């Protein structure tokens, strides 16, 4: 194998590892991106239980986002309600002004209690049966001048 092939293969092979790691997916500490200075490189989203999602009214036909490595729900949405769990507690979200469709009856951008969450599907998704669609998606959380983003799995259905 010549050097040119090795140099080409190494970056390509490293891409899935970088996309799957929440630490590598965050903007490095101290770098400004889109006018927001990132100072917290750790995952702010905590896993949600189904009881938490139901209590927030975000259960039903909609979507949930999880890290690919553990598949634990960290964002849930149904209709015009969404919920996340931060270290400070449960945050109920409403569609942000001008939010687009994420899945029928849900939205791609959410706001509540000074927190903005944006979910962006990446690439193709696939149907699991007749009612569930799943694929990769990025999530971005902005709160108090901090930004965190990661790639995970988005599951939508009824």
N, CA, C and O atoms as a GROMACS GRO file, in nm:
protein
  632
    1UNK      N    1   0.086  -0.117   0.000
    1UNK     CA    2   0.000   0.000   0.000
    1UNK      C    3   0.090   0.123   0.000
    1UNK      O    4   0.183   0.132   0.080
    2UNK      N    5   0.064   0.217  -0.088
    2UNK     CA    6   0.149   0.336  -0.092
    2UNK      C    7   0.102   0.441   0.009
    2UNK      O    8  -0.007   0.430   0.065
    3UNK      N    9   0.185   0.541   0.031
    3UNK     CA   10   0.157   0.644   0.131
    3UNK      C   11   0.030   0.721   0.099
    3UNK      O   12  -0.045   0.755   0.191
    4UNK      N   13   0.005   0.748  -0.026
    4UNK     CA   14  -0.115   0.824  -0.064
    4UNK      C   15  -0.241   0.751  -0.021
    4UNK      O   16  -0.336   0.814   0.024
    5UNK      N   17  -0.243   0.620  -0.034
    5UNK     CA   18  -0.361   0.544   0.007
    5UNK      C   19  -0.378   0.547   0.157
    5UNK      O   20  -0.490   0.558   0.206
    6UNK      N   21  -0.271   0.536   0.232
    6UNK     CA   22  -0.278   0.538   0.378
    6UNK      C   23  -0.330   0.674   0.426
    6UNK      O   24  -0.417   0.679   0.513
    7UNK      N   25  -0.279   0.782   0.371
    7UNK     CA   26  -0.324   0.914   0.410
    7UNK      C   27  -0.471   0.935   0.378
    7UNK      O   28  -0.542   1.004   0.452
    8UNK      N   29  -0.519   0.877   0.270
    8UNK     CA   30  -0.659   0.889   0.234
    8UNK      C   31  -0.747   0.807   0.328
    8UNK      O   32  -0.855   0.854   0.366
    9UNK      N   33  -0.705   0.689   0.366
    9UNK     CA   34  -0.788   0.600   0.447
    9UNK      C   35  -0.799   0.644   0.592
    9UNK      O   36  -0.904   0.626   0.653
   10UNK      N   37  -0.695   0.699   0.650
   10UNK     CA   38  -0.698   0.733   0.791
   10UNK      C   39  -0.808   0.834   0.824
   10UNK      O   40  -0.885   0.808   0.916
   11UNK      N   41  -0.820   0.948   0.755
   11UNK     CA   42  -0.927   1.040   0.790
   11UNK      C   43  -1.066   0.981   0.769
   11UNK      O   44  -1.156   1.007   0.848
   12UNK      N   45  -1.086   0.904   0.664
   12UNK     CA   46  -1.216   0.844   0.638
   12UNK      C   47  -1.252   0.747   0.749
   12UNK      O   48  -1.366   0.746   0.796
   13UNK      N   49  -1.158   0.666   0.793
   13UNK     CA   50  -1.185   0.569   0.898
   13UNK      C   51  -1.214   0.637   1.031
   13UNK      O   52  -1.285   0.580   1.114
   14UNK      N   53  -1.161   0.756   1.053
   14UNK     CA   54  -1.181   0.824   1.180
   14UNK      C   55  -1.315   0.896   1.189
   14UNK      O   56  -1.361   0.926   1.299
   15UNK      N   57  -1.380   0.923   1.077
   15UNK     CA   58  -1.504   0.999   1.078
   15UNK      C   59  -1.614   0.938   1.163
   15UNK      O   60  -1.674   1.012   1.242
   16UNK      N   61  -1.646   0.810   1.152
   16UNK     CA   62  -1.754   0.757   1.236
   16UNK      C   63  -1.724   0.768   1.384
   16UNK      O   64  -1.816   0.787   1.464
   17UNK      N   65  -1.599   0.756   1.424
   17UNK     CA   66  -1.564   0.768   1.565
   17UNK      C   67  -1.587   0.910   1.614
   17UNK      O   68  -1.634   0.930   1.726
   18UNK      N   69  -1.553   1.007   1.532
   18UNK     CA   70  -1.572   1.146   1.573
   18UNK      C   71  -1.720   1.179   1.582
   18UNK      O   72  -1.761   1.249   1.674
   19UNK      N   73  -1.800   1.132   1.490
   19UNK     CA   74  -1.943   1.164   1.490
   19UNK      C   75  -2.015   1.096   1.604
   19UNK      O   76  -2.116   1.148   1.653
   20UNK      N   77  -1.969   0.981   1.649
   20UNK     CA   78  -2.039   0.907   1.754
   20UNK      C   79  -2.001   0.953   1.893
   20UNK      O   80  -2.073   0.922   1.988
   21UNK      N   81  -1.893   1.026   1.909
   21UNK     CA   82  -1.847   1.068   2.040
   21UNK      C   83  -1.901   1.206   2.074
   21UNK      O   84  -1.873   1.302   2.002
   22UNK      N   85  -1.979   1.220   2.183
   22UNK     CA   86  -2.031   1.351   2.217
   22UNK      C   87  -1.920   1.449   2.254
   22UNK      O   88  -1.935   1.569   2.228
   23UNK      N   89  -1.811   1.404   2.311
   23UNK     CA   90  -1.702   1.494   2.346
   23UNK      C   91  -1.637   1.549   2.220
   23UNK      O   92  -1.602   1.667   2.216
   24UNK      N   93  -1.620   1.468   2.118
   24UNK     CA   94  -1.558   1.515   1.995
   24UNK      C   95  -1.655   1.596   1.911
   24UNK      O   96  -1.613   1.676   1.828
   25UNK      N   97  -1.784   1.577   1.932
   25UNK     CA   98  -1.883   1.648   1.852
   25UNK      C   99  -1.908   1.789   1.903
   25UNK      O  100  -1.967   1.870   1.832
   26UNK      N  101  -1.863   1.820   2.025
   26UNK     CA  102  -1.884   1.954   2.076
   26UNK      C  103  -1.782   2.049   2.018
   26UNK      O  104  -1.674   2.008   1.976
   27UNK      N  105  -1.816   2.176   2.017
   27UNK     CA  106  -1.720   2.276   1.978
   27UNK      C  107  -1.615   2.283   2.089
   27UNK      O  108  -1.652   2.283   2.206
   28UNK      N  109  -1.485   2.288   2.056
   28UNK     CA  110  -1.383   2.294   2.161
   28UNK      C  111  -1.404   2.411   2.255
   28UNK      O  112  -1.456   2.515   2.216
   29UNK      N  113  -1.365   2.391   2.380
   29UNK     CA  114  -1.384   2.493   2.483
   29UNK      C  115  -1.316   2.622   2.442
   29UNK      O  116  -1.201   2.623   2.397
   30UNK      N  117  -1.389   2.733   2.459
   30UNK     CA  118  -1.333   2.864   2.435
   30UNK      C  119  -1.345   2.914   2.292
   30UNK      O  120  -1.323   3.033   2.268
   31UNK      N  121  -1.379   2.830   2.196
   31UNK     CA  122  -1.392   2.875   2.059
   31UNK      C  123  -1.532   2.930   2.035
   31UNK      O  124  -1.631   2.871   2.078
   32UNK      N  125  -1.539   3.042   1.968
   32UNK     CA  126  -1.670   3.101   1.937
   32UNK      C  127  -1.723   3.042   1.808
   32UNK      O  128  -1.648   3.028   1.711
   33UNK      N  129  -1.848   3.007   1.805
   33UNK     CA  130  -1.913   2.959   1.684
   33UNK      C  131  -2.050   3.024   1.676
   33UNK      O  132  -2.128   3.015   1.770
   34UNK      N  133  -2.078   3.088   1.566
   34UNK     CA  134  -2.207   3.156   1.546
   34UNK      C  135  -2.236   3.255   1.659
   34UNK      O  136  -2.351   3.270   1.701
   35UNK      N  137  -2.132   3.322   1.707
   35UNK     CA  138  -2.151   3.425   1.809
   35UNK      C  139  -2.170   3.373   1.950
   35UNK      O  140  -2.193   3.453   2.040
   36UNK      N  141  -2.162   3.242   1.973
   36UNK     CA  142  -2.181   3.186   2.106
   36UNK      C  143  -2.049   3.124   2.151
   36UNK      O  144  -1.991   3.043   2.079
   37UNK      N  145  -2.003   3.162   2.267
   37UNK     CA  146  -1.877   3.111   2.320
   37UNK      C  147  -1.906   2.983   2.399
   37UNK      O  148  -1.986   2.984   2.492
   38UNK      N  149  -1.841   2.875   2.362
   38UNK     CA  150  -1.862   2.747   2.428
   38UNK      C  151  -1.765   2.734   2.544
   38UNK      O  152  -1.644   2.747   2.527
   39UNK      N  153  -1.819   2.708   2.664
   39UNK     CA  154  -1.734   2.690   2.780
   39UNK      C  155  -1.761   2.559   2.852
   39UNK      O  156  -1.687   2.520   2.943
   40UNK      N  157  -1.867   2.490   2.813
   40UNK     CA  158  -1.904   2.365   2.879
   40UNK      C  159  -1.897   2.252   2.777
   40UNK      O  160  -1.987   2.239   2.694
   41UNK      N  161  -1.790   2.167   2.780
   41UNK     CA  162  -1.776   2.062   2.679
   41UNK      C  163  -1.845   1.931   2.716
   41UNK      O  164  -1.828   1.832   2.645
   42UNK      N  165  -1.923   1.926   2.824
   42UNK     CA  166  -1.984   1.801   2.865
   42UNK      C  167  -2.131   1.797   2.825
   42UNK      O  168  -2.194   1.900   2.807
   43UNK      N  169  -2.182   1.678   2.811
   43UNK     CA  170  -2.320   1.656   2.772
   43UNK      C  171  -2.417   1.709   2.878
   43UNK      O  172  -2.418   1.659   2.990
   44UNK      N  173  -2.498   1.811   2.844
   44UNK     CA  174  -2.592   1.862   2.942
   44UNK      C  175  -2.720   1.781   2.950
   44UNK      O  176  -2.791   1.788   3.051
   45UNK      N  177  -2.752   1.704   2.845
   45UNK     CA  178  -2.878   1.629   2.844
   45UNK      C  179  -2.866   1.502   2.926
   45UNK      O  180  -2.773   1.424   2.908
   46UNK      N  181  -2.960   1.482   3.014
   46UNK     CA  182  -2.965   1.362   3.098
   46UNK      C  183  -3.073   1.269   3.041
   46UNK      O  184  -3.168   1.316   2.978
   47UNK      N  185  -3.061   1.139   3.063
   47UNK     CA  186  -3.164   1.046   3.014
   47UNK      C  187  -3.301   1.076   3.075
   47UNK      O  188  -3.312   1.118   3.191
   48UNK      N  189  -3.404   1.054   2.995
   48UNK     CA  190  -3.543   1.072   3.038
   48UNK      C  191  -3.609   0.936   3.056
   48UNK      O  192  -3.582   0.843   2.980
   49UNK      N  193  -3.694   0.924   3.155
   49UNK     CA  194  -3.776   0.804   3.169
   49UNK      C  195  -3.908   0.829   3.096
   49UNK      O  196  -3.943   0.944   3.069
   50UNK      N  197  -3.979   0.724   3.065
   50UNK     CA  198  -4.109   0.739   2.998
   50UNK      C  199  -4.206   0.813   3.090
   50UNK      O  200  -4.290   0.889   3.041
   51UNK      N  201  -4.197   0.792   3.220
   51UNK     CA  202  -4.284   0.862   3.315
   51UNK      C  203  -4.260   1.014   3.308
   51UNK      O  204  -4.356   1.092   3.314
   52UNK      N  205  -4.135   1.056   3.294
   52UNK     CA  206  -4.102   1.199   3.282
   52UNK      C  207  -4.162   1.256   3.154
   52UNK      O  208  -4.219   1.365   3.154
   53UNK      N  209  -4.148   1.182   3.044
   53UNK     CA  210  -4.200   1.227   2.915
   53UNK      C  211  -4.352   1.238   2.921
   53UNK      O  212  -4.409   1.336   2.872
   54UNK      N  213  -4.417   1.140   2.980
   54UNK     CA  214  -4.563   1.143   2.991
   54UNK      C  215  -4.610   1.259   3.078
   54UNK      O  216  -4.706   1.327   3.045
   55UNK      N  217  -4.542   1.282   3.190
   55UNK     CA  218  -4.579   1.391   3.280
   55UNK      C  219  -4.566   1.527   3.210
   55UNK      O  220  -4.645   1.618   3.238
   56UNK      N  221  -4.469   1.541   3.121
   56UNK     CA  222  -4.449   1.665   3.046
   56UNK      C  223  -4.544   1.677   2.928
   56UNK      O  224  -4.548   1.782   2.863
   57UNK      N  225  -4.620   1.572   2.899
   57UNK     CA  226  -4.715   1.574   2.787
   57UNK      C  227  -4.649   1.556   2.652
   57UNK      O  228  -4.708   1.592   2.550
   58UNK      N  229  -4.528   1.501   2.650
   58UNK     CA  230  -4.454   1.486   2.524
   58UNK      C  231  -4.454   1.342   2.474
   58UNK      O  232  -4.366   1.303   2.397
   59UNK      N  233  -4.551   1.261   2.517
   59UNK     CA  234  -4.562   1.123   2.471
   59UNK      C  235  -4.672   1.115   2.365
   59UNK      O  236  -4.769   1.190   2.369
   60UNK      N  237  -4.655   1.024   2.272
   60UNK     CA  238  -4.753   1.006   2.166
   60UNK      C  239  -4.686   1.008   2.031
   60UNK      O  240  -4.567   0.979   2.020
   61UNK      N  241  -4.761   1.044   1.926
   61UNK     CA  242  -4.704   1.051   1.792
   61UNK      C  243  -4.603   1.165   1.790
   61UNK      O  244  -4.639   1.281   1.810
   62UNK      N  245  -4.477   1.131   1.765
   62UNK     CA  246  -4.372   1.232   1.766
   62UNK      C  247  -4.236   1.168   1.750
   62UNK      O  248  -4.222   1.065   1.684
   63UNK      N  249  -4.134   1.229   1.813
   63UNK     CA  250  -3.997   1.184   1.795
   63UNK      C  251  -3.923   1.180   1.928
   63UNK      O  252  -3.961   1.246   2.025
   64UNK      N  253  -3.817   1.101   1.931
   64UNK     CA  254  -3.725   1.103   2.043
   64UNK      C  255  -3.583   1.095   1.989
   64UNK      O  256  -3.559   1.033   1.885
   65UNK      N  257  -3.489   1.158   2.059
   65UNK     CA  258  -3.348   1.159   2.019
   65UNK      C  259  -3.266   1.094   2.129
   65UNK      O  260  -3.292   1.116   2.248
   66UNK      N  261  -3.168   1.014   2.090
   66UNK     CA  262  -3.079   0.950   2.187
   66UNK      C  263  -2.938   0.945   2.132
   66UNK      O  264  -2.916   0.953   2.011
   67UNK      N  265  -2.842   0.932   2.222
   67UNK     CA  266  -2.705   0.908   2.179
   67UNK      C  267  -2.700   0.769   2.118
   67UNK      O  268  -2.764   0.677   2.169
   68UNK      N  269  -2.626   0.752   2.012
   68UNK     CA  270  -2.620   0.622   1.944
   68UNK      C  271  -2.559   0.516   2.034
   68UNK      O  272  -2.595   0.399   2.024
   69UNK      N  273  -2.466   0.555   2.122
   69UNK     CA  274  -2.395   0.454   2.202
   69UNK      C  275  -2.479   0.392   2.311
   69UNK      O  276  -2.458   0.275   2.345
   70UNK      N  277  -2.575   0.465   2.368
   70UNK     CA  278  -2.653   0.405   2.477
   70UNK      C  279  -2.803   0.398   2.450
   70UNK      O  280  -2.876   0.331   2.523
   71UNK      N  281  -2.849   0.467   2.346
   71UNK     CA  282  -2.990   0.463   2.303
   71UNK      C  283  -3.089   0.506   2.412
   71UNK      O  284  -3.207   0.472   2.404
   72UNK      N  285  -3.042   0.580   2.512
   72UNK     CA  286  -3.132   0.630   2.616
   72UNK      C  287  -3.190   0.764   2.572
   72UNK      O  288  -3.117   0.854   2.529
   73UNK      N  289  -3.320   0.777   2.580
   73UNK     CA  290  -3.393   0.896   2.533
   73UNK      C  291  -3.346   1.020   2.610
   73UNK      O  292  -3.343   1.021   2.733
   74UNK      N  293  -3.309   1.124   2.534
   74UNK     CA  294  -3.262   1.249   2.596
   74UNK      C  295  -3.343   1.370   2.550
   74UNK      O  296  -3.328   1.479   2.605
   75UNK      N  297  -3.428   1.351   2.450
   75UNK     CA  298  -3.519   1.455   2.400
   75UNK      C  299  -3.642   1.382   2.350
   75UNK      O  300  -3.631   1.280   2.282
   76UNK      N  301  -3.760   1.434   2.382
   76UNK     CA  302  -3.884   1.374   2.332
   76UNK      C  303  -3.980   1.484   2.292
   76UNK      O  304  -3.985   1.590   2.355
   77UNK      N  305  -4.057   1.458   2.187
   77UNK     CA  306  -4.154   1.555   2.138
   77UNK      C  307  -4.278   1.484   2.087
   77UNK      O  308  -4.271   1.376   2.028
   78UNK      N  309  -4.390   1.546   2.110
   78UNK     CA  310  -4.518   1.502   2.053
   78UNK      C  311  -4.602   1.627   2.032
   78UNK      O  312  -4.617   1.709   2.123
   79UNK      N  313  -4.657   1.640   1.914
   79UNK     CA  314  -4.739   1.757   1.880
   79UNK      C  315  -4.660   1.886   1.906
   79UNK      O  316  -4.552   1.905   1.850
   80UNK      N  317  -4.714   1.974   1.990
   80UNK     CA  318  -4.647   2.101   2.018
   80UNK      C  319  -4.581   2.103   2.155
   80UNK      O  320  -4.564   2.209   2.216
   81UNK      N  321  -4.542   1.985   2.205
   81UNK     CA  322  -4.476   1.975   2.335
   81UNK      C  323  -4.347   1.894   2.320
   81UNK      O  324  -4.342   1.795   2.247
   82UNK      N  325  -4.244   1.938   2.392
   82UNK     CA  326  -4.118   1.865   2.393
   82UNK      C  327  -4.060   1.875   2.534
   82UNK      O  328  -4.098   1.962   2.612
   83UNK      N  329  -3.966   1.786   2.564
   83UNK     CA  330  -3.906   1.785   2.697
   83UNK      C  331  -3.761   1.740   2.688
   83UNK      O  332  -3.726   1.653   2.608
   84UNK      N  333  -3.677   1.800   2.771
   84UNK     CA  334  -3.540   1.756   2.792
   84UNK      C  335  -3.515   1.756   2.943
   84UNK      O  336  -3.592   1.814   3.020
   85UNK      N  337  -3.409   1.691   2.982
   85UNK     CA  338  -3.370   1.690   3.124
   85UNK      C  339  -3.226   1.739   3.134
   85UNK      O  340  -3.134   1.676   3.081
   86UNK      N  341  -3.208   1.850   3.202
   86UNK     CA  342  -3.076   1.907   3.227
   86UNK      C  343  -3.034   1.877   3.370
   86UNK      O  344  -3.117   1.830   3.449
   87UNK      N  345  -2.910   1.902   3.406
   87UNK     CA  346  -2.869   1.881   3.547
   87UNK      C  347  -2.957   1.959   3.645
   87UNK      O  348  -2.974   1.918   3.760
   88UNK      N  349  -3.014   2.073   3.600
   88UNK     CA  350  -3.100   2.154   3.686
   88UNK      C  351  -3.243   2.102   3.693
   88UNK      O  352  -3.320   2.149   3.777
   89UNK      N  353  -3.280   2.007   3.608
   89UNK     CA  354  -3.414   1.950   3.612
   89UNK      C  355  -3.480   1.940   3.475
   89UNK      O  356  -3.416   1.960   3.372
   90UNK      N  357  -3.609   1.907   3.476
   90UNK     CA  358  -3.688   1.890   3.355
   90UNK      C  359  -3.719   2.028   3.294
   90UNK      O  360  -3.755   2.121   3.365
   91UNK      N  361  -3.704   2.038   3.162
   91UNK     CA  362  -3.738   2.161   3.091
   91UNK      C  363  -3.842   2.127   2.986
   91UNK      O  364  -3.818   2.047   2.895
   92UNK      N  365  -3.960   2.190   2.998
   92UNK     CA  366  -4.065   2.172   2.898
   92UNK      C  367  -4.044   2.277   2.790
   92UNK      O  368  -4.015   2.393   2.818
   93UNK      N  369  -4.060   2.234   2.666
   93UNK     CA  370  -4.032   2.320   2.552
   93UNK      C  371  -4.155   2.337   2.464
   93UNK      O  372  -4.242   2.250   2.460
   94UNK      N  373  -4.161   2.450   2.395
   94UNK     CA  374  -4.265   2.478   2.296
   94UNK      C  375  -4.198   2.507   2.163
   94UNK      O  376  -4.080   2.542   2.160
   95UNK      N  377  -4.270   2.492   2.051
   95UNK     CA  378  -4.208   2.522   1.921
   95UNK      C  379  -4.155   2.666   1.917
   95UNK      O  380  -4.223   2.759   1.961
   96UNK      N  381  -4.035   2.683   1.865
   96UNK     CA  382  -3.978   2.817   1.849
   96UNK      C  383  -4.048   2.887   1.734
   96UNK      O  384  -4.102   2.822   1.644
   97UNK      N  385  -4.047   3.018   1.735
   97UNK     CA  386  -4.106   3.096   1.626
   97UNK      C  387  -4.032   3.062   1.497
   97UNK      O  388  -3.909   3.066   1.492
   98UNK      N  389  -4.107   3.030   1.394
   98UNK     CA  390  -4.048   2.998   1.264
   98UNK      C  391  -3.994   2.856   1.253
   98UNK      O  392  -3.927   2.823   1.155
   99UNK      N  393  -4.023   2.770   1.351
   99UNK     CA  394  -3.974   2.632   1.346
   99UNK      C  395  -4.035   2.556   1.229
   99UNK      O  396  -4.151   2.577   1.194
  100UNK      N  397  -3.954   2.469   1.168
  100UNK     CA  398  -4.002   2.387   1.057
  100UNK      C  399  -4.049   2.252   1.105
  100UNK      O  400  -4.044   2.222   1.225
  101UNK      N  401  -4.094   2.170   1.011
  101UNK     CA  402  -4.139   2.035   1.045
  101UNK      C  403  -4.021   1.942   1.070
  101UNK      O  404  -3.922   1.946   0.997
  102UNK      N  405  -4.033   1.859   1.172
  102UNK     CA  406  -3.936   1.754   1.197
  102UNK      C  407  -3.996   1.620   1.153
  102UNK      O  408  -3.928   1.537   1.094
  103UNK      N  409  -4.122   1.602   1.180
  103UNK     CA  410  -4.201   1.484   1.149
  103UNK      C  411  -4.343   1.536   1.151
  103UNK      O  412  -4.367   1.639   1.214
  104UNK      N  413  -4.439   1.473   1.086
  104UNK     CA  414  -4.575   1.528   1.094
  104UNK      C  415  -4.617   1.555   1.239
  104UNK      O  416  -4.604   1.469   1.326
  105UNK      N  417  -4.664   1.673   1.262
  105UNK     CA  418  -4.715   1.719   1.391
  105UNK      C  419  -4.606   1.757   1.491
  105UNK      O  420  -4.638   1.786   1.606
  106UNK      N  421  -4.479   1.757   1.453
  106UNK     CA  422  -4.374   1.802   1.545
  106UNK      C  423  -4.284   1.903   1.474
  106UNK      O  424  -4.299   1.927   1.354
  107UNK      N  425  -4.192   1.962   1.547
  107UNK     CA  426  -4.111   2.073   1.496
  107UNK      C  427  -3.962   2.046   1.515
  107UNK      O  428  -3.922   1.960   1.594
  108UNK      N  429  -3.880   2.121   1.440
  108UNK     CA  430  -3.735   2.099   1.446
  108UNK      C  431  -3.662   2.193   1.544
  108UNK      O  432  -3.546   2.169   1.576
  109UNK      N  433  -3.730   2.298   1.591
  109UNK     CA  434  -3.665   2.392   1.683
  109UNK      C  435  -3.761   2.423   1.798
  109UNK      O  436  -3.880   2.446   1.777
  110UNK      N  437  -3.705   2.421   1.920
  110UNK     CA  438  -3.786   2.433   2.041
  110UNK      C  439  -3.726   2.534   2.136
  110UNK      O  440  -3.606   2.560   2.132
  111UNK      N  441  -3.811   2.594   2.222
  111UNK     CA  442  -3.763   2.694   2.317
  111UNK      C  443  -3.842   2.683   2.447
  111UNK      O  444  -3.962   2.655   2.446
  112UNK      N  445  -3.774   2.707   2.560
  112UNK     CA  446  -3.840   2.712   2.689
  112UNK      C  447  -3.739   2.736   2.800
  112UNK      O  448  -3.631   2.678   2.798
  113UNK      N  449  -3.774   2.819   2.896
  113UNK     CA  450  -3.689   2.849   3.012
  113UNK      C  451  -3.547   2.889   2.974
  113UNK      O  452  -3.451   2.850   3.040
  114UNK      N  453  -3.533   2.968   2.866
  114UNK     CA  454  -3.402   3.016   2.824
  114UNK      C  455  -3.318   2.913   2.750
  114UNK      O  456  -3.199   2.936   2.726
  115UNK      N  457  -3.377   2.800   2.714
  115UNK     CA  458  -3.307   2.693   2.644
  115UNK      C  459  -3.365   2.680   2.503
  115UNK      O  460  -3.487   2.680   2.485
  116UNK      N  461  -3.277   2.670   2.404
  116UNK     CA  462  -3.320   2.644   2.266
  116UNK      C  463  -3.262   2.510   2.223
  116UNK      O  464  -3.142   2.485   2.240
  117UNK      N  465  -3.346   2.424   2.166
  117UNK     CA  466  -3.304   2.293   2.117
  117UNK      C  467  -3.340   2.286   1.969
  117UNK      O  468  -3.453   2.315   1.929
  118UNK      N  469  -3.242   2.246   1.888
  118UNK     CA  470  -3.264   2.228   1.744
  118UNK      C  471  -3.225   2.086   1.707
  118UNK      O  472  -3.117   2.039   1.744
  119UNK      N  473  -3.312   2.016   1.635
  119UNK     CA  474  -3.286   1.880   1.590
  119UNK      C  475  -3.282   1.882   1.437
  119UNK      O  476  -3.375   1.931   1.372
  120UNK      N  477  -3.174   1.828   1.381
  120UNK     CA  478  -3.156   1.827   1.235
  120UNK      C  479  -3.128   1.686   1.186
  120UNK      O  480  -3.020   1.633   1.213
  121UNK      N  481  -3.223   1.623   1.115
  121UNK     CA  482  -3.195   1.491   1.058
  121UNK      C  483  -3.077   1.499   0.960
  121UNK      O  484  -3.064   1.596   0.886
  122UNK      N  485  -2.993   1.396   0.961
  122UNK     CA  486  -2.874   1.390   0.876
  122UNK      C  487  -2.883   1.265   0.790
  122UNK      O  488  -2.889   1.154   0.841
  123UNK      N  489  -2.883   1.283   0.659
  123UNK     CA  490  -2.881   1.169   0.568
  123UNK      C  491  -3.010   1.091   0.566
  123UNK      O  492  -3.114   1.139   0.612
  124UNK      N  493  -3.004   0.971   0.512
  124UNK     CA  494  -3.126   0.890   0.495
  124UNK      C  495  -3.176   0.832   0.627
  124UNK      O  496  -3.100   0.812   0.721
  125UNK      N  497  -3.305   0.806   0.630
  125UNK     CA  498  -3.365   0.737   0.743
  125UNK      C  499  -3.433   0.612   0.688
  125UNK      O  500  -3.455   0.599   0.568
  126UNK      N  501  -3.466   0.520   0.777
  126UNK     CA  502  -3.531   0.397   0.732
  126UNK      C  503  -3.652   0.368   0.819
  126UNK      O  504  -3.657   0.402   0.937
  127UNK      N  505  -3.749   0.303   0.757
  127UNK     CA  506  -3.871   0.264   0.828
  127UNK      C  507  -3.847   0.133   0.900
  127UNK      O  508  -3.790   0.040   0.843
  128UNK      N  509  -3.892   0.125   1.024
  128UNK     CA  510  -3.890   0.002   1.103
  128UNK      C  511  -4.036  -0.039   1.118
  128UNK      O  512  -4.106   0.011   1.206
  129UNK      N  513  -4.080  -0.128   1.034
  129UNK     CA  514  -4.222  -0.161   1.031
  129UNK      C  515  -4.297  -0.054   0.954
  129UNK      O  516  -4.242   0.006   0.860
  130UNK      N  517  -4.422  -0.029   0.993
  130UNK     CA  518  -4.502   0.069   0.920
  130UNK      C  519  -4.523   0.200   0.995
  130UNK      O  520  -4.578   0.294   0.939
  131UNK      N  521  -4.479   0.208   1.120
  131UNK     CA  522  -4.508   0.327   1.199
  131UNK      C  523  -4.387   0.398   1.257
  131UNK      O  524  -4.404   0.505   1.316
  132UNK      N  525  -4.267   0.345   1.244
  132UNK     CA  526  -4.149   0.407   1.304
  132UNK      C  527  -4.043   0.434   1.198
  132UNK      O  528  -4.008   0.345   1.120
  133UNK      N  529  -3.994   0.556   1.196
  133UNK     CA  530  -3.888   0.597   1.106
  133UNK      C  531  -3.766   0.633   1.191
  133UNK      O  532  -3.779   0.707   1.288
  134UNK      N  533  -3.648   0.582   1.154
  134UNK     CA  534  -3.529   0.605   1.235
  134UNK      C  535  -3.410   0.644   1.148
  134UNK      O  536  -3.394   0.592   1.038
  135UNK      N  537  -3.328   0.735   1.198
  135UNK     CA  538  -3.208   0.775   1.127
  135UNK      C  539  -3.119   0.861   1.215
  135UNK      O  540  -3.153   0.890   1.330
  136UNK      N  541  -3.005   0.902   1.159
  136UNK     CA  542  -2.913   0.987   1.233
  136UNK      C  543  -2.966   1.130   1.236
  136UNK      O  544  -3.033   1.175   1.144
  137UNK      N  545  -2.933   1.200   1.346
  137UNK     CA  546  -2.972   1.340   1.358
  137UNK      C  547  -2.878   1.411   1.453
  137UNK      O  548  -2.824   1.352   1.546
  138UNK      N  549  -2.858   1.539   1.426
  138UNK     CA  550  -2.780   1.624   1.516
  138UNK      C  551  -2.876   1.696   1.608
  138UNK      O  552  -2.987   1.732   1.569
  139UNK      N  553  -2.831   1.716   1.732
  139UNK     CA  554  -2.908   1.798   1.826
  139UNK      C  555  -2.815   1.908   1.875
  139UNK      O  556  -2.697   1.885   1.900
  140UNK      N  557  -2.871   2.026   1.888
  140UNK     CA  558  -2.796   2.140   1.940
  140UNK      C  559  -2.875   2.199   2.055
  140UNK      O  560  -2.995   2.224   2.043
  141UNK      N  561  -2.808   2.222   2.166
  141UNK     CA  562  -2.869   2.282   2.284
  141UNK      C  563  -2.794   2.411   2.313
  141UNK      O  564  -2.672   2.412   2.322
  142UNK      N  565  -2.870   2.520   2.327
  142UNK     CA  566  -2.812   2.650   2.363
  142UNK      C  567  -2.882   2.700   2.488
  142UNK      O  568  -3.005   2.704   2.496
  143UNK      N  569  -2.800   2.737   2.586
  143UNK     CA  570  -2.855   2.789   2.711
  143UNK      C  571  -2.751   2.878   2.778
  143UNK      O  572  -2.635   2.840   2.791
  144UNK      N  573  -2.793   2.996   2.820
  144UNK     CA  574  -2.705   3.084   2.894
  144UNK      C  575  -2.573   3.115   2.826
  144UNK      O  576  -2.470   3.124   2.893
  145UNK      N  577  -2.572   3.132   2.694
  145UNK     CA  578  -2.450   3.162   2.623
  145UNK      C  579  -2.362   3.042   2.595
  145UNK      O  580  -2.253   3.058   2.539
  146UNK      N  581  -2.406   2.923   2.631
  146UNK     CA  582  -2.330   2.801   2.605
  146UNK      C  583  -2.396   2.724   2.491
  146UNK      O  584  -2.516   2.736   2.468
  147UNK      N  585  -2.315   2.646   2.421
  147UNK     CA  586  -2.365   2.565   2.310
  147UNK      C  587  -2.308   2.424   2.322
  147UNK      O  588  -2.190   2.406   2.353
  148UNK      N  589  -2.393   2.326   2.296
  148UNK     CA  590  -2.350   2.187   2.292
  148UNK      C  591  -2.421   2.122   2.174
  148UNK      O  592  -2.539   2.148   2.152
  149UNK      N  593  -2.349   2.038   2.099
  149UNK     CA  594  -2.409   1.970   1.985
  149UNK      C  595  -2.352   1.829   1.974
  149UNK      O  596  -2.235   1.806   2.006
  150UNK      N  597  -2.434   1.736   1.929
  150UNK     CA  598  -2.388   1.598   1.910
  150UNK      C  599  -2.474   1.529   1.805
  150UNK      O  600  -2.585   1.573   1.774
  151UNK      N  601  -2.423   1.421   1.754
  151UNK     CA  602  -2.496   1.337   1.659
  151UNK      C  603  -2.547   1.215   1.734
  151UNK      O  604  -2.477   1.158   1.818
  152UNK      N  605  -2.669   1.177   1.704
  152UNK     CA  606  -2.729   1.060   1.767
  152UNK      C  607  -2.832   0.998   1.676
  152UNK      O  608  -2.823   1.009   1.554
  153UNK      N  609  -2.930   0.931   1.735
  153UNK     CA  610  -3.036   0.863   1.662
  153UNK      C  611  -3.169   0.932   1.688
  153UNK      O  612  -3.202   0.963   1.803
  154UNK      N  613  -3.244   0.955   1.582
  154UNK     CA  614  -3.377   1.013   1.592
  154UNK      C  615  -3.477   0.907   1.549
  154UNK      O  616  -3.470   0.854   1.439
  155UNK      N  617  -3.569   0.877   1.637
  155UNK     CA  618  -3.677   0.784   1.607
  155UNK      C  619  -3.808   0.858   1.609
  155UNK      O  620  -3.838   0.927   1.707
  156UNK      N  621  -3.887   0.847   1.503
  156UNK     CA  622  -4.016   0.916   1.496
  156UNK      C  623  -4.124   0.815   1.459
  156UNK      O  624  -4.100   0.722   1.381
  157UNK      N  625  -4.241   0.833   1.515
  157UNK     CA  626  -4.352   0.744   1.483
  157UNK      C  627  -4.466   0.761   1.578
  157UNK      O  628  -4.473   0.858   1.654
  158UNK      N  629  -4.557   0.665   1.573
  158UNK     CA  630  -4.676   0.673   1.660
  158UNK      C  631  -4.679   0.555   1.755
  158UNK      O  632  -4.772   0.544   1.836
   0.00000   0.00000   0.00000
